[in-house]
Amino acid sequence: MLFPYKITIPKNTLPSAPLRRTFNLFRGVIVSVDVAFPSGCCFLVGIKLRRYGVPFFPAGGDEWFVGNDIDRRYHTLVDLRNEPWEVDFEGYNLDDTYDHTIVVRIECVRPWELNPFSDEYYWLAHDYPFRVW
C-alpha cells in the first residue's frame, strides 16, 4: 500500500529547528520511499525520515536528502511490526523567498507478503489483529 504525503516547508526553516511531522502507517515493512523535489528547490530543501529517533532515510546520522527537480524511488527495508506504526519526518528550507512542497510516498507491505511461504510469516499473518476473513 502506498502512503503519499505532501509537505509544505515554510521559507527560512533552519536545519537546527526543522519542520516535524509524523506519518501514520500500518503494521508491516516499508519496502520503498519515493521523494519528489519540484524544480526550484535548488538544493535548499532537505528532508530525513526517522524510526524510533534513528534516521533511515538517508541512512546515516547527520545527513539530509536534498534535491531539485527529481522524483525517485529508493528501496529500503524498515520493520514496522512493533507499535507505534509511524515514521517521523523532518525537513528544512533555507530559501528566503519561497515555501517549497515536497512529496514523500512510502510503500508498505504486510510482513507475510515478503516471503509468503515461510513459517515465520505464516504465524505473523495469523497474529495480525485485524483479520480480513
C-alpha positions in Angstrom: 0.0 0.0 0.0 1.3 3.4 -0.9 1.1 6.3 1.6 1.5 9.7 -0.1 2.3 12.8 1.9 2.5 16.4 0.6 4.5 18.6 3.0 5.0 22.3 2.6 8.1 23.5 4.3 8.0 27.3 5.1 10.8 29.6 3.9 13.6 30.2 6.4 13.2 26.9 8.2 16.6 26.0 9.5 18.1 22.5 9.9 18.6 23.3 13.6 14.9 23.7 14.0 13.3 21.6 11.2 9.6 21.2 10.4 8.5 17.9 12.0 5.6 15.7 11.1 4.5 12.1 12.0 3.3 9.8 9.2 0.9 7.1 10.5 1.3 3.8 8.6 0.3 0.2 9.4 1.9 -2.9 10.8 4.2 -4.2 8.2 7.5 -3.4 6.4 8.5 -0.3 4.5 9.9 -1.5 1.2 10.5 1.8 -0.6 10.4 5.6 -0.2 9.7 7.9 -3.2 10.7 11.5 -2.9 9.7 14.3 -5.3 11.5 17.7 -5.1 10.0 20.2 -7.5 12.0 22.4 -9.8 13.1 25.5 -7.9 14.2 23.8 -4.7 17.8 24.4 -5.8 19.2 22.0 -3.2 18.0 24.5 -0.5 15.4 22.0 0.9 16.4 18.9 2.9 14.5 16.0 4.4 15.0 12.9 6.5 12.9 10.1 7.9 13.3 8.6 11.3 12.0 5.5 13.1 12.4 5.5 16.9 14.6 8.6 16.5 17.1 6.9 14.3 17.4 8.2 10.7 16.8 5.5 8.0 16.4 7.9 5.0 19.0 8.8 4.2 21.0 6.2 6.1 23.5 7.9 8.3 23.4 10.2 11.3 23.6 13.9 10.4 22.9 13.7 6.6 19.9 15.2 4.8 18.4 14.2 1.5 18.4 17.3 -0.8 17.3 17.7 -4.4 16.0 19.8 -7.2 13.6 18.6 -9.9 13.7 14.9 -9.1 11.2 12.2 -8.5 12.9 9.0 -7.5 12.2 5.7 -5.7 14.6 4.4 -3.1 14.3 0.8 -1.9 14.7 0.0 1.8 13.5 -2.4 4.4 12.2 -0.9 7.6 10.5 -3.1 10.2 7.1 -1.7 11.4 5.9 -4.8 13.1 6.1 -3.2 16.6 4.0 -0.2 17.6 4.0 2.7 17.1 3.4 2.1 13.3 4.7 5.5 12.4 7.6 7.4 10.8 8.9 10.8 11.8 9.6 13.4 9.1 12.0 16.3 9.4 12.5 19.0 6.8 14.2 22.3 6.3 14.1 25.1 3.8 16.9 27.6 3.5 15.2 29.6 0.8 14.4 33.1 2.0 11.8 33.8 -0.7 9.6 30.7 -1.3 7.9 27.9 0.6 8.5 24.5 -1.0 6.2 21.5 -1.2 7.9 18.1 -1.1 6.0 14.8 -1.9 7.0 11.7 0.0 5.4 8.4 -0.9 6.1 5.4 1.4 5.3 1.9 0.2 4.4 -0.5 3.0 3.6 -4.2 2.8 2.4 -6.7 5.3 5.2 -8.9 6.8 4.0 -12.1 5.2 4.0 -10.6 1.7 7.8 -10.5 1.7 8.1 -14.3 2.0 4.6 -15.8 2.0 5.8 -19.4 2.2 7.9 -19.2 5.4 6.6 -20.5 8.7 7.5 -17.3 10.5 5.4 -15.1 8.2 2.6 -17.6 8.3 2.3 -17.2 12.0 2.7 -13.4 11.7 -0.2 -13.4 9.3 -2.4 -15.3 11.9 -1.2 -13.0 14.7 -2.4 -9.9 12.7 -5.0 -8.1 14.9 -7.3 -7.0 12.0 -8.3 -10.2 10.1 -9.8 -9.7 6.7 -11.6 -13.0 6.5 
